[in-house]
Amino acid sequence: MHWILDVVFSEDSSAVLSENSLKSLNILRKFALMAHKKYVLSQPRKKAYKTSMFGCLLNDNRLLEVLKNL
């Protein structure tokens, strides 16, 4: 999981300095990762998590689809 958080979210190179902000962002990143894992596993054709997340960034309907899958 750490590798995915580091590569997809660039967590290690984060410029956030506050300890509380780091913890909050970590929780949000893990929630996003969990939502995308569940969405990708429910699809007949598997995609990379990074591709799925980028698709959600570009298309609001896909983001709603991922959130509805929770």
PDB file of N, H, CA, C and O in Angstrom:
ATOM      1  N   MET A   1       0.814  -1.173   0.000  1.00  0.00           N
ATOM      2  CA  MET A   1       0.000   0.000   0.000  1.00  0.00           C
ATOM      3  C   MET A   1       0.872   1.257   0.000  1.00  0.00           C
ATOM      4  O   MET A   1       0.532   2.245  -0.652  1.00  0.00           O
ATOM      5  N   HIS A   2       1.987   1.230   0.720  1.00  0.00           N
ATOM      6  H   HIS A   2       2.264   0.428   1.250  1.00  0.00           H
ATOM      7  CA  HIS A   2       2.844   2.409   0.772  1.00  0.00           C
ATOM      8  C   HIS A   2       3.367   2.763  -0.611  1.00  0.00           C
ATOM      9  O   HIS A   2       3.457   3.941  -0.957  1.00  0.00           O
ATOM     10  N   TRP A   3       3.709   1.761  -1.398  1.00  0.00           N
ATOM     11  H   TRP A   3       3.636   0.805  -1.117  1.00  0.00           H
ATOM     12  CA  TRP A   3       4.223   2.025  -2.736  1.00  0.00           C
ATOM     13  C   TRP A   3       3.173   2.740  -3.581  1.00  0.00           C
ATOM     14  O   TRP A   3       3.494   3.696  -4.287  1.00  0.00           O
ATOM     15  N   ILE A   4       1.929   2.289  -3.518  1.00  0.00           N
ATOM     16  H   ILE A   4       1.668   1.512  -2.945  1.00  0.00           H
ATOM     17  CA  ILE A   4       0.858   2.924  -4.288  1.00  0.00           C
ATOM     18  C   ILE A   4       0.645   4.355  -3.804  1.00  0.00           C
ATOM     19  O   ILE A   4       0.506   5.266  -4.619  1.00  0.00           O
ATOM     20  N   LEU A   5       0.618   4.561  -2.498  1.00  0.00           N
ATOM     21  H   LEU A   5       0.731   3.820  -1.836  1.00  0.00           H
ATOM     22  CA  LEU A   5       0.440   5.914  -1.982  1.00  0.00           C
ATOM     23  C   LEU A   5       1.588   6.820  -2.405  1.00  0.00           C
ATOM     24  O   LEU A   5       1.377   8.000  -2.685  1.00  0.00           O
ATOM     25  N   ASP A   6       2.791   6.283  -2.452  1.00  0.00           N
ATOM     26  H   ASP A   6       2.963   5.324  -2.224  1.00  0.00           H
ATOM     27  CA  ASP A   6       3.938   7.097  -2.828  1.00  0.00           C
ATOM     28  C   ASP A   6       3.951   7.390  -4.324  1.00  0.00           C
ATOM     29  O   ASP A   6       4.217   8.524  -4.722  1.00  0.00           O
ATOM     30  N   VAL A   7       3.671   6.403  -5.150  1.00  0.00           N
ATOM     31  H   VAL A   7       3.454   5.482  -4.827  1.00  0.00           H
ATOM     32  CA  VAL A   7       3.747   6.580  -6.592  1.00  0.00           C
ATOM     33  C   VAL A   7       2.544   7.353  -7.128  1.00  0.00           C
ATOM     34  O   VAL A   7       2.709   8.297  -7.900  1.00  0.00           O
ATOM     35  N   VAL A   8       1.351   6.964  -6.730  1.00  0.00           N
ATOM     36  H   VAL A   8       1.217   6.197  -6.103  1.00  0.00           H
ATOM     37  CA  VAL A   8       0.143   7.585  -7.271  1.00  0.00           C
ATOM     38  C   VAL A   8      -0.088   8.969  -6.670  1.00  0.00           C
ATOM     39  O   VAL A   8      -0.406   9.913  -7.393  1.00  0.00           O
ATOM     40  N   PHE A   9       0.070   9.095  -5.359  1.00  0.00           N
ATOM     41  H   PHE A   9       0.329   8.328  -4.771  1.00  0.00           H
ATOM     42  CA  PHE A   9      -0.225  10.355  -4.688  1.00  0.00           C
ATOM     43  C   PHE A   9       1.014  11.182  -4.363  1.00  0.00           C
ATOM     44  O   PHE A   9       0.885  12.302  -3.868  1.00  0.00           O
ATOM     45  N   SER A  10       2.200  10.664  -4.624  1.00  0.00           N
ATOM     46  H   SER A  10       2.305   9.754  -5.025  1.00  0.00           H
ATOM     47  CA  SER A  10       3.462  11.337  -4.280  1.00  0.00           C
ATOM     48  C   SER A  10       3.471  11.773  -2.819  1.00  0.00           C
ATOM     49  O   SER A  10       3.816  12.909  -2.493  1.00  0.00           O
ATOM     50  N   GLU A  11       3.088  10.851  -1.956  1.00  0.00           N
ATOM     51  H   GLU A  11       2.808   9.928  -2.220  1.00  0.00           H
ATOM     52  CA  GLU A  11       2.923  11.170  -0.546  1.00  0.00           C
ATOM     53  C   GLU A  11       4.245  11.560   0.124  1.00  0.00           C
ATOM     54  O   GLU A  11       4.252  12.440   0.985  1.00  0.00           O
ATOM     55  N   ASP A  12       5.338  10.941  -0.242  1.00  0.00           N
ATOM     56  H   ASP A  12       5.332  10.226  -0.941  1.00  0.00           H
ATOM     57  CA  ASP A  12       6.616  11.235   0.404  1.00  0.00           C
ATOM     58  C   ASP A  12       7.146  12.621   0.049  1.00  0.00           C
ATOM     59  O   ASP A  12       7.907  13.211   0.816  1.00  0.00           O
ATOM     60  N   SER A  13       6.752  13.136  -1.097  1.00  0.00           N
ATOM     61  H   SER A  13       6.134  12.657  -1.720  1.00  0.00           H
ATOM     62  CA  SER A  13       7.243  14.451  -1.504  1.00  0.00           C
ATOM     63  C   SER A  13       6.224  15.554  -1.233  1.00  0.00           C
ATOM     64  O   SER A  13       6.277  16.618  -1.850  1.00  0.00           O
ATOM     65  N   SER A  14       5.311  15.303  -0.325  1.00  0.00           N
ATOM     66  H   SER A  14       5.268  14.438   0.176  1.00  0.00           H
ATOM     67  CA  SER A  14       4.291  16.284   0.031  1.00  0.00           C
ATOM     68  C   SER A  14       4.924  17.487   0.715  1.00  0.00           C
ATOM     69  O   SER A  14       5.835  17.339   1.529  1.00  0.00           O
ATOM     70  N   ALA A  15       4.438  18.680   0.380  1.00  0.00           N
ATOM     71  H   ALA A  15       3.698  18.801  -0.281  1.00  0.00           H
ATOM     72  CA  ALA A  15       4.983  19.917   0.947  1.00  0.00           C
ATOM     73  C   ALA A  15       4.196  20.393   2.163  1.00  0.00           C
ATOM     74  O   ALA A  15       4.432  21.494   2.661  1.00  0.00           O
ATOM     75  N   VAL A  16       3.273  19.583   2.639  1.00  0.00           N
ATOM     76  H   VAL A  16       3.081  18.689   2.234  1.00  0.00           H
ATOM     77  CA  VAL A  16       2.467  19.954   3.797  1.00  0.00           C
ATOM     78  C   VAL A  16       3.331  19.846   5.057  1.00  0.00           C
ATOM     79  O   VAL A  16       4.020  18.847   5.265  1.00  0.00           O
ATOM     80  N   LEU A  17       3.285  20.872   5.882  1.00  0.00           N
ATOM     81  H   LEU A  17       2.726  21.684   5.713  1.00  0.00           H
ATOM     82  CA  LEU A  17       4.157  20.903   7.058  1.00  0.00           C
ATOM     83  C   LEU A  17       3.434  20.554   8.354  1.00  0.00           C
ATOM     84  O   LEU A  17       4.055  20.030   9.279  1.00  0.00           O
ATOM     85  N   SER A  18       2.160  20.829   8.437  1.00  0.00           N
ATOM     86  H   SER A  18       1.656  21.255   7.685  1.00  0.00           H
ATOM     87  CA  SER A  18       1.415  20.588   9.668  1.00  0.00           C
ATOM     88  C   SER A  18       1.188  19.091   9.879  1.00  0.00           C
ATOM     89  O   SER A  18       0.836  18.370   8.945  1.00  0.00           O
ATOM     90  N   GLU A  19       1.392  18.635  11.104  1.00  0.00           N
ATOM     91  H   GLU A  19       1.678  19.220  11.863  1.00  0.00           H
ATOM     92  CA  GLU A  19       1.215  17.211  11.430  1.00  0.00           C
ATOM     93  C   GLU A  19      -0.249  16.790  11.249  1.00  0.00           C
ATOM     94  O   GLU A  19      -0.528  15.707  10.732  1.00  0.00           O
ATOM     95  N   ASN A  20      -1.177  17.646  11.675  1.00  0.00           N
ATOM     96  H   ASN A  20      -0.950  18.526  12.094  1.00  0.00           H
ATOM     97  CA  ASN A  20      -2.599  17.330  11.527  1.00  0.00           C
ATOM     98  C   ASN A  20      -3.013  17.258  10.059  1.00  0.00           C
ATOM     99  O   ASN A  20      -3.814  16.405   9.677  1.00  0.00           O
ATOM    100  N   SER A  21      -2.472  18.144   9.249  1.00  0.00           N
ATOM    101  H   SER A  21      -1.821  18.836   9.560  1.00  0.00           H
ATOM    102  CA  SER A  21      -2.781  18.132   7.823  1.00  0.00           C
ATOM    103  C   SER A  21      -2.264  16.863   7.159  1.00  0.00           C
ATOM    104  O   SER A  21      -2.931  16.282   6.302  1.00  0.00           O
ATOM    105  N   LEU A  22      -1.074  16.439   7.560  1.00  0.00           N
ATOM    106  H   LEU A  22      -0.532  16.911   8.256  1.00  0.00           H
ATOM    107  CA  LEU A  22      -0.511  15.206   7.006  1.00  0.00           C
ATOM    108  C   LEU A  22      -1.397  14.005   7.330  1.00  0.00           C
ATOM    109  O   LEU A  22      -1.643  13.158   6.471  1.00  0.00           O
ATOM    110  N   LYS A  23      -1.868  13.936   8.559  1.00  0.00           N
ATOM    111  H   LYS A  23      -1.668  14.624   9.257  1.00  0.00           H
ATOM    112  CA  LYS A  23      -2.730  12.815   8.956  1.00  0.00           C
ATOM    113  C   LYS A  23      -4.063  12.854   8.224  1.00  0.00           C
ATOM    114  O   LYS A  23      -4.570  11.820   7.787  1.00  0.00           O
ATOM    115  N   SER A  24      -4.629  14.047   8.090  1.00  0.00           N
ATOM    116  H   SER A  24      -4.218  14.887   8.445  1.00  0.00           H
ATOM    117  CA  SER A  24      -5.915  14.187   7.393  1.00  0.00           C
ATOM    118  C   SER A  24      -5.792  13.809   5.924  1.00  0.00           C
ATOM    119  O   SER A  24      -6.641  13.095   5.392  1.00  0.00           O
ATOM    120  N   LEU A  25      -4.743  14.281   5.270  1.00  0.00           N
ATOM    121  H   LEU A  25      -4.053  14.861   5.702  1.00  0.00           H
ATOM    122  CA  LEU A  25      -4.536  13.953   3.865  1.00  0.00           C
ATOM    123  C   LEU A  25      -4.267  12.459   3.681  1.00  0.00           C
ATOM    124  O   LEU A  25      -4.698  11.870   2.689  1.00  0.00           O
ATOM    125  N   ASN A  26      -3.565  11.852   4.618  1.00  0.00           N
ATOM    126  H   ASN A  26      -3.215  12.330   5.424  1.00  0.00           H
ATOM    127  CA  ASN A  26      -3.302  10.416   4.551  1.00  0.00           C
ATOM    128  C   ASN A  26      -4.612   9.637   4.611  1.00  0.00           C
ATOM    129  O   ASN A  26      -4.798   8.674   3.866  1.00  0.00           O
ATOM    130  N   ILE A  27      -5.513  10.047   5.488  1.00  0.00           N
ATOM    131  H   ILE A  27      -5.362  10.829   6.092  1.00  0.00           H
ATOM    132  CA  ILE A  27      -6.808   9.372   5.597  1.00  0.00           C
ATOM    133  C   ILE A  27      -7.602   9.533   4.301  1.00  0.00           C
ATOM    134  O   ILE A  27      -8.199   8.570   3.819  1.00  0.00           O
ATOM    135  N   LEU A  28      -7.612  10.738   3.736  1.00  0.00           N
ATOM    136  H   LEU A  28      -7.127  11.520   4.127  1.00  0.00           H
ATOM    137  CA  LEU A  28      -8.339  10.970   2.478  1.00  0.00           C
ATOM    138  C   LEU A  28      -7.739  10.167   1.324  1.00  0.00           C
ATOM    139  O   LEU A  28      -8.466   9.627   0.491  1.00  0.00           O
ATOM    140  N   ARG A  29      -6.414  10.094   1.281  1.00  0.00           N
ATOM    141  H   ARG A  29      -5.823  10.533   1.958  1.00  0.00           H
ATOM    142  CA  ARG A  29      -5.763   9.309   0.225  1.00  0.00           C
ATOM    143  C   ARG A  29      -6.100   7.829   0.343  1.00  0.00           C
ATOM    144  O   ARG A  29      -6.364   7.167  -0.660  1.00  0.00           O
ATOM    145  N   LYS A  30      -6.091   7.316   1.557  1.00  0.00           N
ATOM    146  H   LYS A  30      -5.877   7.854   2.372  1.00  0.00           H
ATOM    147  CA  LYS A  30      -6.424   5.905   1.762  1.00  0.00           C
ATOM    148  C   LYS A  30      -7.885   5.624   1.430  1.00  0.00           C
ATOM    149  O   LYS A  30      -8.201   4.557   0.905  1.00  0.00           O
ATOM    150  N   PHE A  31      -8.773   6.559   1.724  1.00  0.00           N
ATOM    151  H   PHE A  31      -8.516   7.426   2.150  1.00  0.00           H
ATOM    152  CA  PHE A  31     -10.181   6.412   1.362  1.00  0.00           C
ATOM    153  C   PHE A  31     -10.332   6.378  -0.157  1.00  0.00           C
ATOM    154  O   PHE A  31     -11.060   5.539  -0.690  1.00  0.00           O
ATOM    155  N   ALA A  32      -9.647   7.286  -0.856  1.00  0.00           N
ATOM    156  H   ALA A  32      -9.057   7.967  -0.423  1.00  0.00           H
ATOM    157  CA  ALA A  32      -9.709   7.317  -2.325  1.00  0.00           C
ATOM    158  C   ALA A  32      -9.160   6.018  -2.906  1.00  0.00           C
ATOM    159  O   ALA A  32      -9.727   5.475  -3.854  1.00  0.00           O
ATOM    160  N   LEU A  33      -8.078   5.524  -2.351  1.00  0.00           N
ATOM    161  H   LEU A  33      -7.618   5.965  -1.581  1.00  0.00           H
ATOM    162  CA  LEU A  33      -7.487   4.278  -2.824  1.00  0.00           C
ATOM    163  C   LEU A  33      -8.437   3.102  -2.601  1.00  0.00           C
ATOM    164  O   LEU A  33      -8.585   2.250  -3.477  1.00  0.00           O
ATOM    165  N   MET A  34      -9.077   3.054  -1.439  1.00  0.00           N
ATOM    166  H   MET A  34      -8.956   3.746  -0.728  1.00  0.00           H
ATOM    167  CA  MET A  34     -10.025   1.984  -1.144  1.00  0.00           C
ATOM    168  C   MET A  34     -11.217   2.041  -2.094  1.00  0.00           C
ATOM    169  O   MET A  34     -11.675   1.004  -2.575  1.00  0.00           O
ATOM    170  N   ALA A  35     -11.721   3.239  -2.365  1.00  0.00           N
ATOM    171  H   ALA A  35     -11.350   4.081  -1.974  1.00  0.00           H
ATOM    172  CA  ALA A  35     -12.856   3.390  -3.273  1.00  0.00           C
ATOM    173  C   ALA A  35     -12.491   2.933  -4.680  1.00  0.00           C
ATOM    174  O   ALA A  35     -13.285   2.261  -5.336  1.00  0.00           O
ATOM    175  N   HIS A  36     -11.312   3.287  -5.144  1.00  0.00           N
ATOM    176  H   HIS A  36     -10.666   3.833  -4.610  1.00  0.00           H
ATOM    177  CA  HIS A  36     -10.889   2.892  -6.483  1.00  0.00           C
ATOM    178  C   HIS A  36     -10.590   1.406  -6.573  1.00  0.00           C
ATOM    179  O   HIS A  36     -10.873   0.786  -7.599  1.00  0.00           O
ATOM    180  N   LYS A  37     -10.028   0.822  -5.529  1.00  0.00           N
ATOM    181  H   LYS A  37      -9.798   1.325  -4.696  1.00  0.00           H
ATOM    182  CA  LYS A  37      -9.794  -0.628  -5.533  1.00  0.00           C
ATOM    183  C   LYS A  37     -11.110  -1.373  -5.684  1.00  0.00           C
ATOM    184  O   LYS A  37     -11.223  -2.309  -6.475  1.00  0.00           O
ATOM    185  N   LYS A  38     -12.105  -0.942  -4.911  1.00  0.00           N
ATOM    186  H   LYS A  38     -12.013  -0.181  -4.268  1.00  0.00           H
ATOM    187  CA  LYS A  38     -13.416  -1.589  -4.972  1.00  0.00           C
ATOM    188  C   LYS A  38     -14.049  -1.408  -6.349  1.00  0.00           C
ATOM    189  O   LYS A  38     -14.655  -2.337  -6.884  1.00  0.00           O
ATOM    190  N   TYR A  39     -13.911  -0.226  -6.913  1.00  0.00           N
ATOM    191  H   TYR A  39     -13.420   0.528  -6.478  1.00  0.00           H
ATOM    192  CA  TYR A  39     -14.467   0.048  -8.243  1.00  0.00           C
ATOM    193  C   TYR A  39     -13.762  -0.779  -9.318  1.00  0.00           C
ATOM    194  O   TYR A  39     -14.420  -1.391 -10.159  1.00  0.00           O
ATOM    195  N   VAL A  40     -12.439  -0.800  -9.295  1.00  0.00           N
ATOM    196  H   VAL A  40     -11.905  -0.302  -8.611  1.00  0.00           H
ATOM    197  CA  VAL A  40     -11.670  -1.526 -10.315  1.00  0.00           C
ATOM    198  C   VAL A  40     -11.965  -3.022 -10.246  1.00  0.00           C
ATOM    199  O   VAL A  40     -12.066  -3.683 -11.280  1.00  0.00           O
ATOM    200  N   LEU A  41     -12.102  -3.559  -9.037  1.00  0.00           N
ATOM    201  H   LEU A  41     -12.020  -3.022  -8.197  1.00  0.00           H
ATOM    202  CA  LEU A  41     -12.385  -4.988  -8.902  1.00  0.00           C
ATOM    203  C   LEU A  41     -13.794  -5.350  -9.367  1.00  0.00           C
ATOM    204  O   LEU A  41     -14.043  -6.499  -9.735  1.00  0.00           O
ATOM    205  N   SER A  42     -14.717  -4.389  -9.356  1.00  0.00           N
ATOM    206  H   SER A  42     -14.514  -3.457  -9.057  1.00  0.00           H
ATOM    207  CA  SER A  42     -16.084  -4.660  -9.797  1.00  0.00           C
ATOM    208  C   SER A  42     -16.236  -4.583 -11.318  1.00  0.00           C
ATOM    209  O   SER A  42     -17.263  -4.995 -11.857  1.00  0.00           O
ATOM    210  N   GLN A  43     -15.235  -4.065 -12.003  1.00  0.00           N
ATOM    211  H   GLN A  43     -14.401  -3.730 -11.565  1.00  0.00           H
ATOM    212  CA  GLN A  43     -15.299  -3.915 -13.451  1.00  0.00           C
ATOM    213  C   GLN A  43     -14.848  -5.202 -14.144  1.00  0.00           C
ATOM    214  O   GLN A  43     -13.949  -5.890 -13.660  1.00  0.00           O
ATOM    215  N   PRO A  44     -15.481  -5.526 -15.288  1.00  0.00           N
ATOM    216  CA  PRO A  44     -15.070  -6.746 -15.998  1.00  0.00           C
ATOM    217  C   PRO A  44     -13.660  -6.635 -16.589  1.00  0.00           C
ATOM    218  O   PRO A  44     -12.943  -7.630 -16.685  1.00  0.00           O
ATOM    219  N   ARG A  45     -13.276  -5.437 -16.977  1.00  0.00           N
ATOM    220  H   ARG A  45     -13.858  -4.628 -16.899  1.00  0.00           H
ATOM    221  CA  ARG A  45     -11.943  -5.218 -17.532  1.00  0.00           C
ATOM    222  C   ARG A  45     -11.139  -4.399 -16.530  1.00  0.00           C
ATOM    223  O   ARG A  45     -11.511  -3.272 -16.201  1.00  0.00           O
ATOM    224  N   LYS A  46     -10.056  -4.956 -16.054  1.00  0.00           N
ATOM    225  H   LYS A  46      -9.753  -5.871 -16.322  1.00  0.00           H
ATOM    226  CA  LYS A  46      -9.269  -4.320 -15.002  1.00  0.00           C
ATOM    227  C   LYS A  46      -8.469  -3.147 -15.568  1.00  0.00           C
ATOM    228  O   LYS A  46      -7.960  -3.204 -16.688  1.00  0.00           O
ATOM    229  N   LYS A  47      -8.369  -2.081 -14.765  1.00  0.00           N
ATOM    230  H   LYS A  47      -8.782  -2.035 -13.856  1.00  0.00           H
ATOM    231  CA  LYS A  47      -7.570  -0.911 -15.116  1.00  0.00           C
ATOM    232  C   LYS A  47      -6.600  -0.641 -13.979  1.00  0.00           C
ATOM    233  O   LYS A  47      -6.767  -1.142 -12.867  1.00  0.00           O
ATOM    234  N   ALA A  48      -5.605   0.141 -14.270  1.00  0.00           N
ATOM    235  H   ALA A  48      -5.469   0.548 -15.173  1.00  0.00           H
ATOM    236  CA  ALA A  48      -4.676   0.572 -13.227  1.00  0.00           C
ATOM    237  C   ALA A  48      -5.370   1.603 -12.346  1.00  0.00           C
ATOM    238  O   ALA A  48      -6.230   2.348 -12.816  1.00  0.00           O
ATOM    239  N   TYR A  49      -4.997   1.646 -11.072  1.00  0.00           N
ATOM    240  H   TYR A  49      -4.298   1.041 -10.690  1.00  0.00           H
ATOM    241  CA  TYR A  49      -5.605   2.597 -10.152  1.00  0.00           C
ATOM    242  C   TYR A  49      -5.344   4.033 -10.602  1.00  0.00           C
ATOM    243  O   TYR A  49      -6.229   4.887 -10.540  1.00  0.00           O
ATOM    244  N   LYS A  50      -4.140   4.278 -11.045  1.00  0.00           N
ATOM    245  H   LYS A  50      -3.422   3.585 -11.094  1.00  0.00           H
ATOM    246  CA  LYS A  50      -3.777   5.632 -11.463  1.00  0.00           C
ATOM    247  C   LYS A  50      -4.623   6.068 -12.654  1.00  0.00           C
ATOM    248  O   LYS A  50      -5.052   7.221 -12.711  1.00  0.00           O
ATOM    249  N   THR A  51      -4.869   5.174 -13.600  1.00  0.00           N
ATOM    250  H   THR A  51      -4.521   4.238 -13.553  1.00  0.00           H
ATOM    251  CA  THR A  51      -5.704   5.477 -14.757  1.00  0.00           C
ATOM    252  C   THR A  51      -7.135   5.740 -14.321  1.00  0.00           C
ATOM    253  O   THR A  51      -7.780   6.664 -14.818  1.00  0.00           O
ATOM    254  N   SER A  52      -7.628   4.941 -13.407  1.00  0.00           N
ATOM    255  H   SER A  52      -7.105   4.190 -13.004  1.00  0.00           H
ATOM    256  CA  SER A  52      -8.985   5.117 -12.910  1.00  0.00           C
ATOM    257  C   SER A  52      -9.138   6.450 -12.186  1.00  0.00           C
ATOM    258  O   SER A  52     -10.133   7.150 -12.379  1.00  0.00           O
ATOM    259  N   MET A  53      -8.175   6.801 -11.365  1.00  0.00           N
ATOM    260  H   MET A  53      -7.367   6.232 -11.208  1.00  0.00           H
ATOM    261  CA  MET A  53      -8.242   8.060 -10.636  1.00  0.00           C
ATOM    262  C   MET A  53      -8.143   9.252 -11.574  1.00  0.00           C
ATOM    263  O   MET A  53      -8.825  10.256 -11.371  1.00  0.00           O
ATOM    264  N   PHE A  54      -7.306   9.154 -12.593  1.00  0.00           N
ATOM    265  H   PHE A  54      -6.753   8.338 -12.757  1.00  0.00           H
ATOM    266  CA  PHE A  54      -7.179  10.229 -13.560  1.00  0.00           C
ATOM    267  C   PHE A  54      -8.480  10.388 -14.348  1.00  0.00           C
ATOM    268  O   PHE A  54      -8.888  11.507 -14.663  1.00  0.00           O
ATOM    269  N   GLY A  55      -9.125   9.270 -14.664  1.00  0.00           N
ATOM    270  H   GLY A  55      -8.793   8.362 -14.408  1.00  0.00           H
ATOM    271  CA  GLY A  55     -10.412   9.332 -15.346  1.00  0.00           C
ATOM    272  C   GLY A  55     -11.467  10.030 -14.504  1.00  0.00           C
ATOM    273  O   GLY A  55     -12.310  10.750 -15.037  1.00  0.00           O
ATOM    274  N   CYS A  56     -11.428   9.826 -13.205  1.00  0.00           N
ATOM    275  H   CYS A  56     -10.742   9.241 -12.772  1.00  0.00           H
ATOM    276  CA  CYS A  56     -12.363  10.512 -12.299  1.00  0.00           C
ATOM    277  C   CYS A  56     -12.085  12.003 -12.240  1.00  0.00           C
ATOM    278  O   CYS A  56     -13.001  12.810 -12.081  1.00  0.00           O
ATOM    279  N   LEU A  57     -10.827  12.360 -12.367  1.00  0.00           N
ATOM    280  H   LEU A  57     -10.083  11.705 -12.496  1.00  0.00           H
ATOM    281  CA  LEU A  57     -10.471  13.770 -12.361  1.00  0.00           C
ATOM    282  C   LEU A  57     -11.024  14.469 -13.599  1.00  0.00           C
ATOM    283  O   LEU A  57     -11.438  15.626 -13.527  1.00  0.00           O
ATOM    284  N   LEU A  58     -11.031  13.775 -14.724  1.00  0.00           N
ATOM    285  H   LEU A  58     -10.695  12.835 -14.782  1.00  0.00           H
ATOM    286  CA  LEU A  58     -11.487  14.367 -15.975  1.00  0.00           C
ATOM    287  C   LEU A  58     -12.988  14.257 -16.203  1.00  0.00           C
ATOM    288  O   LEU A  58     -13.555  15.057 -16.946  1.00  0.00           O
ATOM    289  N   ASN A  59     -13.639  13.286 -15.581  1.00  0.00           N
ATOM    290  H   ASN A  59     -13.178  12.636 -14.976  1.00  0.00           H
ATOM    291  CA  ASN A  59     -15.038  13.019 -15.861  1.00  0.00           C
ATOM    292  C   ASN A  59     -15.821  12.901 -14.554  1.00  0.00           C
ATOM    293  O   ASN A  59     -15.622  11.963 -13.782  1.00  0.00           O
ATOM    294  N   ASP A  60     -16.710  13.858 -14.317  1.00  0.00           N
ATOM    295  H   ASP A  60     -16.872  14.620 -14.944  1.00  0.00           H
ATOM    296  CA  ASP A  60     -17.499  13.853 -13.079  1.00  0.00           C
ATOM    297  C   ASP A  60     -18.414  12.643 -12.988  1.00  0.00           C
ATOM    298  O   ASP A  60     -18.656  12.136 -11.893  1.00  0.00           O
ATOM    299  N   ASN A  61     -18.924  12.174 -14.115  1.00  0.00           N
ATOM    300  H   ASN A  61     -18.727  12.586 -15.005  1.00  0.00           H
ATOM    301  CA  ASN A  61     -19.807  11.006 -14.100  1.00  0.00           C
ATOM    302  C   ASN A  61     -19.075   9.753 -13.628  1.00  0.00           C
ATOM    303  O   ASN A  61     -19.642   8.924 -12.917  1.00  0.00           O
ATOM    304  N   ARG A  62     -17.823   9.623 -14.025  1.00  0.00           N
ATOM    305  H   ARG A  62     -17.362  10.296 -14.603  1.00  0.00           H
ATOM    306  CA  ARG A  62     -17.031   8.471 -13.566  1.00  0.00           C
ATOM    307  C   ARG A  62     -16.773   8.566 -12.075  1.00  0.00           C
ATOM    308  O   ARG A  62     -16.812   7.553 -11.376  1.00  0.00           O
ATOM    309  N   LEU A  63     -16.511   9.766 -11.574  1.00  0.00           N
ATOM    310  H   LEU A  63     -16.480  10.589 -12.142  1.00  0.00           H
ATOM    311  CA  LEU A  63     -16.321   9.954 -10.137  1.00  0.00           C
ATOM    312  C   LEU A  63     -17.581   9.554  -9.373  1.00  0.00           C
ATOM    313  O   LEU A  63     -17.495   8.889  -8.341  1.00  0.00           O
ATOM    314  N   LEU A  64     -18.735   9.949  -9.866  1.00  0.00           N
ATOM    315  H   LEU A  64     -18.805  10.490 -10.705  1.00  0.00           H
ATOM    316  CA  LEU A  64     -19.993   9.562  -9.219  1.00  0.00           C
ATOM    317  C   LEU A  64     -20.198   8.061  -9.277  1.00  0.00           C
ATOM    318  O   LEU A  64     -20.726   7.469  -8.336  1.00  0.00           O
ATOM    319  N   GLU A  65     -19.784   7.438 -10.373  1.00  0.00           N
ATOM    320  H   GLU A  65     -19.354   7.918 -11.138  1.00  0.00           H
ATOM    321  CA  GLU A  65     -19.878   5.987 -10.509  1.00  0.00           C
ATOM    322  C   GLU A  65     -19.017   5.278  -9.466  1.00  0.00           C
ATOM    323  O   GLU A  65     -19.445   4.286  -8.875  1.00  0.00           O
ATOM    324  N   VAL A  66     -17.811   5.784  -9.242  1.00  0.00           N
ATOM    325  H   VAL A  66     -17.464   6.589  -9.722  1.00  0.00           H
ATOM    326  CA  VAL A  66     -16.926   5.199  -8.239  1.00  0.00           C
ATOM    327  C   VAL A  66     -17.524   5.362  -6.848  1.00  0.00           C
ATOM    328  O   VAL A  66     -17.494   4.428  -6.047  1.00  0.00           O
ATOM    329  N   LEU A  67     -18.063   6.535  -6.558  1.00  0.00           N
ATOM    330  H   LEU A  67     -18.087   7.293  -7.208  1.00  0.00           H
ATOM    331  CA  LEU A  67     -18.637   6.783  -5.238  1.00  0.00           C
ATOM    332  C   LEU A  67     -19.909   5.985  -5.013  1.00  0.00           C
ATOM    333  O   LEU A  67     -20.183   5.576  -3.885  1.00  0.00           O
ATOM    334  N   LYS A  68     -20.692   5.753  -6.059  1.00  0.00           N
ATOM    335  H   LYS A  68     -20.469   6.085  -6.975  1.00  0.00           H
ATOM    336  CA  LYS A  68     -21.899   4.940  -5.927  1.00  0.00           C
ATOM    337  C   LYS A  68     -21.560   3.470  -5.668  1.00  0.00           C
ATOM    338  O   LYS A  68     -22.351   2.738  -5.074  1.00  0.00           O
ATOM    339  N   ASN A  69     -20.401   3.057  -6.110  1.00  0.00           N
ATOM    340  H   ASN A  69     -19.758   3.651  -6.592  1.00  0.00           H
ATOM    341  CA  ASN A  69     -19.969   1.670  -5.950  1.00  0.00           C
ATOM    342  C   ASN A  69     -19.616   1.330  -4.501  1.00  0.00           C
ATOM    343  O   ASN A  69     -19.488   0.157  -4.147  1.00  0.00           O
ATOM    344  N   LEU A  70     -19.460   2.353  -3.670  1.00  0.00           N
ATOM    345  H   LEU A  70     -19.563   3.306  -3.957  1.00  0.00           H
ATOM    346  CA  LEU A  70     -19.128   2.113  -2.272  1.00  0.00           C
ATOM    347  C   LEU A  70     -20.319   1.503  -1.592  1.00  0.00           C
ATOM    348  O   LEU A  70     -20.266   1.213  -0.397  1.00  0.00           O
TER     349      LEU A  70
END
